[in-house]
Amino acid sequence: MPQGRRFSDQRNRKRVGFSPIRVATFDIETTGLNAAFGRILCACVMTYDPQEIKTFRADEYPSWKEGKRSDDHDITAELMAYLEEFDILIAHNGVKYDLPFLRTRALQYGLPPLQPMKIVDPVLSARRQLRLQSNSLDSIAKHLDAPFQKTPLEPRVWARAMMDNDKDAMDLIVEHCIADVQVLDYVAHSMRGYIKTIDSIGSFR
């Protein structure tokens, strides 16, 4: 069991009819690539057994509603707590971007770090195993003729959501994030034969 988890932890309870290994596919949308300046706008987590998508959106938290849109403490804390319910996380560029971004935001607020867990990162597998023009999620999905495709968004959509509290812009970002996890789910499933080792530094071997 991950270090720090007590035997009595609810995550160890028996769940009859459910897989004993919990897997989630997730993606975050942020206001910038640098986590010291950027903030989390949205996150989507696809779960299995049953398959469903849980959405976290910044404009639903009290700090945002109070006009403190630079305060992403609550969405960061709730997202990290939710991710800790899983044993394996699937995230495209998660090793280099999504998880470091989360850690950086958590560190600012004094939140505890995520427990160690297994990471499946298709971008690492693609770099090692494939020879594509690009290892982006969009490029891999198009190569696979995936039934789901990423939704393009102009940079001004992110600006309107963050700076203008534009609900329509935020709705577009949430739709974009949902599409990302659907595409990622298909890509990860298609590439599973190339993923031999899964550990905390990503599935690149």
matplotlib code that plots the C-alpha trace (Angstrom):
import matplotlib.pyplot as plt

x = [0.0, 1.2, 3.2, 1.1, -2.2, -3.5, -5.1, -8.4, -8.4, -11.8, -9.9, -9.0, -12.6, -14.1, -16.2, -18.1, -18.6, -16.0, -12.4, -9.9, -7.6, -9.1, -8.0, -8.8, -8.1, -7.7, -6.9, -6.6, -7.1, -5.2, -4.7, -1.0, 1.8, 3.8, 2.1, 3.5, 1.4, -1.2, -4.4, -6.6, -9.8, -11.1, -10.4, -12.1, -11.7, -13.0, -13.6, -14.3, -16.6, -18.9, -17.6, -18.4, -16.8, -16.5, -15.9, -14.3, -14.8, -13.4, -16.4, -18.4, -16.2, -16.9, -13.6, -14.4, -18.0, -16.5, -14.4, -11.1, -10.5, -6.7, -7.5, -7.7, -7.1, -10.5, -10.5, -6.8, -7.6, -10.8, -9.2, -6.1, -8.3, -10.3, -7.3, -6.0, -8.9, -7.2, -4.3, -3.4, -3.8, -3.8, -2.7, -1.2, 2.0, 0.9, 4.4, 5.8, 2.8, -0.5, 1.0, 3.8, 1.2, -1.0, 2.0, 3.0, -0.4, -0.8, 2.6, 1.6, -1.4, 0.4, -1.6, -0.1, 1.4, -0.3, 0.3, 2.7, 0.7, 1.2, 1.1, 0.3, 1.5, 0.9, 3.2, 6.1, 5.2, 4.8, 8.2, 9.8, 7.8, 6.4, 7.6, 5.0, 5.3, 4.1, 3.4, 0.6, -2.7, -4.4, -1.7, -2.0, -5.8, -5.9, -3.4, -5.7, -8.9, -10.3, -14.1, -13.4, -11.4, -10.0, -11.9, -9.8, -10.2, -8.8, -6.5, -9.0, -11.5, -9.2, -8.7, -12.5, -13.1, -10.5, -10.5, -14.2, -15.9, -17.5, -19.7, -20.0, -16.2, -15.9, -18.5, -16.4, -13.3, -15.2, -16.4, -12.9, -11.6, -14.3, -13.3, -9.7, -10.4, -12.6, -9.8, -7.2, -9.3, -9.3, -5.6, -4.5, -6.7, -5.3, -1.7, -2.0, 0.1, 3.1, 2.9, 4.9, 5.9, 3.7, 5.3, 5.4, 7.7, 5.5, 5.0, 8.0, 9.9]
y = [0.0, 3.6, 5.0, 6.8, 4.9, 3.2, -0.3, 1.2, 3.7, 3.7, 3.3, -0.2, -1.3, -4.2, -3.1, -6.2, -6.2, -3.5, -3.8, -3.9, -1.7, 1.7, 3.5, 7.1, 9.2, 12.9, 16.2, 19.8, 23.1, 26.1, 29.7, 29.3, 26.7, 28.2, 27.0, 29.9, 32.3, 30.0, 28.8, 25.7, 26.5, 23.0, 19.3, 16.2, 12.7, 9.7, 6.7, 3.1, 0.5, 2.3, 4.6, 8.2, 11.7, 13.9, 17.6, 20.2, 23.8, 26.9, 29.1, 26.7, 27.4, 30.1, 32.1, 32.5, 33.6, 36.2, 37.6, 36.0, 34.2, 33.9, 31.6, 28.1, 26.5, 24.7, 23.2, 22.1, 20.5, 18.7, 17.4, 16.1, 14.4, 12.7, 11.5, 9.8, 7.4, 5.8, 3.4, 4.2, 7.6, 8.1, 11.5, 12.7, 14.6, 14.1, 13.3, 16.6, 18.9, 17.9, 16.4, 19.0, 21.8, 20.2, 19.8, 23.4, 24.7, 22.4, 23.5, 27.2, 26.4, 24.0, 21.0, 17.5, 15.9, 13.2, 9.7, 7.8, 6.1, 4.5, 6.7, 5.9, 8.7, 8.0, 10.8, 9.0, 5.7, 7.5, 9.1, 5.8, 3.4, 5.3, 7.7, 10.3, 13.9, 15.0, 13.1, 15.5, 13.9, 15.4, 14.0, 10.5, 10.6, 11.6, 8.8, 6.3, 7.8, 8.1, 8.5, 11.4, 14.5, 17.4, 20.6, 23.6, 26.8, 30.2, 31.7, 34.5, 31.9, 31.2, 35.0, 35.6, 32.8, 34.0, 37.7, 38.4, 35.6, 34.7, 31.6, 30.8, 30.8, 28.5, 26.2, 25.9, 25.1, 22.4, 20.8, 21.0, 19.2, 16.5, 15.9, 15.6, 12.8, 10.9, 11.2, 10.2, 7.1, 5.9, 6.6, 4.9, 1.8, 1.7, 1.9, -0.5, -3.1, -0.7, 0.0, -2.7, -0.9, 1.4, 3.2, 6.6, 8.1, 7.1, 4.3, 5.1, 1.7]
z = [0.0, -0.6, 2.3, 4.9, 4.1, 7.3, 7.1, 8.2, 5.4, 3.5, 0.2, 1.4, 1.9, -0.1, -3.0, -4.2, -7.9, -8.6, -9.7, -6.8, -8.8, -9.4, -12.6, -13.7, -16.8, -16.0, -17.6, -16.3, -18.0, -16.6, -17.3, -18.1, -18.3, -15.3, -12.1, -10.1, -12.2, -13.7, -12.0, -12.4, -14.3, -14.9, -14.4, -15.6, -14.3, -16.1, -13.9, -14.7, -13.2, -13.8, -16.5, -15.8, -15.9, -12.8, -13.6, -11.4, -12.5, -10.8, -11.1, -8.8, -5.8, -3.2, -3.8, -7.5, -6.7, -4.2, -7.0, -5.8, -9.0, -8.3, -5.3, -6.6, -3.2, -3.1, -6.6, -6.1, -2.7, -3.9, -7.1, -5.3, -2.6, -5.4, -7.3, -4.2, -4.5, -7.4, -7.8, -11.5, -13.2, -17.0, -18.1, -21.4, -20.5, -16.9, -15.7, -17.0, -16.8, -15.1, -11.9, -11.5, -11.9, -9.2, -6.9, -7.4, -6.6, -3.6, -2.3, -2.3, -0.1, 2.2, 1.1, 1.6, -1.5, -3.4, -2.3, -4.6, -7.4, -10.8, -13.9, -17.5, -19.7, -23.5, -24.5, -22.9, -24.6, -27.9, -27.7, -27.0, -29.1, -32.0, -34.8, -35.3, -36.6, -33.1, -29.9, -28.9, -27.9, -31.0, -33.3, -31.8, -31.9, -35.6, -36.4, -34.8, -36.4, -32.9, -32.7, -30.3, -31.3, -29.3, -29.6, -30.7, -28.6, -29.2, -26.4, -25.8, -24.5, -21.5, -21.0, -21.0, -18.5, -16.1, -16.4, -17.3, -15.4, -18.7, -18.1, -21.8, -22.1, -19.1, -20.5, -23.7, -21.6, -19.7, -22.9, -24.2, -21.0, -21.3, -24.9, -23.9, -21.4, -23.9, -26.5, -23.9, -22.9, -26.5, -27.1, -23.8, -24.7, -28.2, -27.0, -24.1, -25.9, -25.9, -22.2, -20.3, -17.1, -15.0, -12.1, -10.5, -13.2, -16.1, -18.6, -20.9, -20.7]

ax = plt.figure().add_subplot(projection="3d")
ax.plot(x, y, z, "-o")
ax.set_aspect("equal")
plt.show()
